[in-house]
Amino acid sequence: MTIKLYGAARCHKTQHYQRYFQERNLEVEFLDVEENESYAEELRSLYTNRKLNFPTITIDSKKLRNPSDEELSKWIMKLS
């Protein structure tokens, strides 16, 4: 299972998800879309409107836009 977190270091929701994954000992790749233009472009490509909709989490091919902890847990269990 590959988990990516598209966000920004200054964003409180991004920080929340980083803690969420850390507390559950889940490996996640953090992609700061404000610090790296290639990460920003990767995130834009996930949306037809090409906007930087962060935080966005991908778990393999599943895309979650700012999910609740409950929804995120459900998808992690389902895809693991």
TABELVEN-V934841 format. One record per run of one state. SS is the DSSP state (2 for helix, 1 for strand, 0 for the rest). FROM is the first residue (numbers start at 1). TO is the last residue. If there is no record, write none. Layout:
ss->SS from->FROM to->TO
ss->SS from->FROM to->TO
This chain:
ss->0 from->1 to->2
ss->1 from->3 to->7
ss->0 from->8 to->11
ss->2 from->12 to->23
ss->0 from->24 to->28
ss->1 from->29 to->32
ss->0 from->33 to->36
ss->2 from->37 to->44
ss->0 from->45 to->55
ss->1 from->56 to->59
ss->0 from->60 to->61
ss->1 from->62 to->65
ss->0 from->66 to->68
ss->2 from->69 to->79
ss->0 from->80 to->80
